[in-house]
Amino acid sequence: MKCEKCNAEMITFIEESTQGVRCPNCGWSIITTYIEEIRADSTIYSIYISHVTNIKTSQIRIVAKKANVNFMKAKDMLLSDDVKLCEEKAPKIKKIIEYLDKEKIPYKVIPDFKY
């Protein structure tokens, strides 16, 4: 696409919640809202955690916080297989997965989580 002001080749960009084209020569631009696919996903995902051996306090703390349970219940959840940790939309699920990965807590997400 060519710039309407100076006829230079426009450059496509995405910056946070904005996308568009910008002229590198004169700065003229066309912009619109950009919504990441993950934020537009209305699916409710469930995270199930699996049995953990050698449970650490930090793992109990994460499970207790994300499942909204006390430490004793969280420990029981970590000792069990296929226990539902939570149900959330994609952006929150992604953040929870980051915590679980960091703490090396095995999990699965249903339905399949592509983000």
Salt bridges, closest charged atoms under 4 A:
GLU9 OE1 - LYS2 NZ 3.45
GLU15 OE2 - ARG22 NH1 3.43
GLU36 OE2 - ARG39 NE 3.82
GLU37 OE2 - LYS114 NZ 2.56
ASP82 OD1 - LYS108 NZ 3.48
GLU87 OE2 - LYS84 NZ 2.75
